[in-house]
Amino acid sequence: MRAKADMHRGCPAIMSNSPRRSFARITPNDLARLAQIALDDFADLCQRKEYCRRYADRLRLICLCQGAARHYVHHDRGVWDFDLWGFFERSPVIGPSKFGRDPDNGNAFKGRKVDVIGRSIRMPKNETPIETVPRYLREARTKSASLLAERPVIIVWPVENRGRVIWDAR
């Protein structure tokens, strides 16, 4: 699952029409806005695509990852875009698509681009999602897990853990 959204509405302090990185601080309000973008996107996708419906009630965490997550934690790289990953409990029925992913169509948005990406992972009953995602990153059995493990991972949803750093590769 992958979608793009535009963050310029609601968070003007971190937006710029310039292709350069923004060094504005990411605030709790910004994390809340990002969480809502991802929640809306996943809900829309699950309504429109039948193959996604079985995941509608399996979303466990949404995390800010990659460069913006590093900027949130270390304030040293700036924000090029926001990468939000939704971690879903794996469905016992569906595996990865044999057709792969859609190619990126470029950035047609004002302000900073938001990539919303979903990943189903094994979530043992004896682990919380907050324990499962770092284990997934430590094991790094997929290319996406290896790449995500290179930078911090910050929870944006559920709200009671918003802003919590659950992984920092530094």
SVG drawing of the C-alpha trace seen along z (x, -y; Angstrom):
<svg xmlns="http://www.w3.org/2000/svg" viewBox="-15 -29 40 47">
<polyline fill="none" stroke="black" stroke-width="0.4" points="0.0,0.0 1.4,-3.4 -0.1,-6.8 0.9,-10.4 -0.6,-13.3 0.1,-17.0 1.1,-18.4 0.9,-22.1 -2.6,-22.4 -2.4,-22.8 1.4,-22.9 2.7,-26.1 5.8,-26.3 7.4,-23.4 6.4,-24.0 8.3,-25.5 7.9,-25.6 11.7,-25.3 13.1,-21.8 15.6,-22.4 15.2,-20.7 13.3,-22.5 15.0,-22.8 11.9,-23.8 11.3,-21.7 8.6,-19.0 6.1,-19.6 3.5,-17.4 0.9,-19.2 2.8,-18.2 2.9,-14.6 -0.8,-14.7 -1.4,-16.1 0.8,-13.4 -1.0,-10.7 -4.4,-12.0 -3.1,-12.0 -2.0,-8.4 -5.2,-7.2 -7.4,-8.9 -5.3,-7.4 -5.4,-3.9 -9.2,-4.1 -9.8,-5.4 -7.6,-2.6 -9.4,0.1 -12.7,-1.2 -11.7,-1.4 -9.6,1.7 -11.2,5.1 -7.8,6.7 -7.0,4.2 -10.3,4.7 -8.9,7.6 -6.3,5.2 -8.8,2.5 -8.7,3.7 -5.1,4.9 -3.3,1.5 -1.2,1.4 1.3,-1.5 2.0,-4.4 5.5,-5.7 7.5,-8.6 10.6,-7.0 13.6,-7.8 15.0,-11.4 12.2,-13.3 12.4,-10.9 16.2,-11.6 15.5,-15.3 12.9,-14.9 15.4,-13.2 18.7,-14.8 17.7,-18.1 20.6,-17.8 19.4,-16.8 16.2,-18.8 13.0,-17.5 12.8,-16.7 9.6,-14.8 7.7,-12.8 7.7,-9.0 4.9,-7.4 4.8,-3.7 1.8,-1.8 2.6,1.5 -0.2,4.0 -0.5,7.4 0.0,9.9 -3.0,11.5 -2.7,15.3 -4.3,15.3 -2.4,12.8 1.3,12.5 3.3,10.0 1.9,9.0 3.5,10.9 3.2,7.7 5.4,5.5 4.9,1.8 3.7,-1.1 6.5,-3.3 6.8,-6.7 4.9,-9.4 6.9,-12.4 6.0,-15.2 2.9,-17.0 2.1,-18.5 2.6,-21.9 4.7,-21.9 6.3,-18.7 5.3,-15.3 4.0,-12.7 4.5,-9.0 2.1,-6.7 3.4,-3.1 1.9,0.0 3.7,3.2 2.3,6.3 4.6,8.0 4.4,11.0 3.2,9.8 3.5,12.6 0.8,12.6 3.5,12.2 4.8,8.9 3.3,5.5 3.5,3.6 6.1,1.3 8.2,4.4 7.5,6.0 8.6,3.1 12.1,2.9 12.4,6.7 11.4,6.4 14.1,3.8 16.8,5.8 16.1,8.9 16.2,6.9 14.9,9.8 13.6,7.5 15.2,4.7 12.6,2.2 13.4,3.3 17.1,2.8 16.6,-0.7 14.2,-1.7 16.7,-0.4 19.2,-3.1 17.3,-5.9 15.1,-6.6 11.5,-5.4 8.9,-7.6 5.4,-6.7 2.7,-9.1 -0.2,-6.8 -1.7,-5.7 -1.9,-9.0 -0.9,-7.9 2.6,-7.0 2.9,-9.9 6.4,-11.2 8.0,-8.2 11.3,-7.1 11.2,-3.3 14.3,-2.9 17.4,-5.1 20.2,-3.6 22.7,-6.3"/>
</svg>
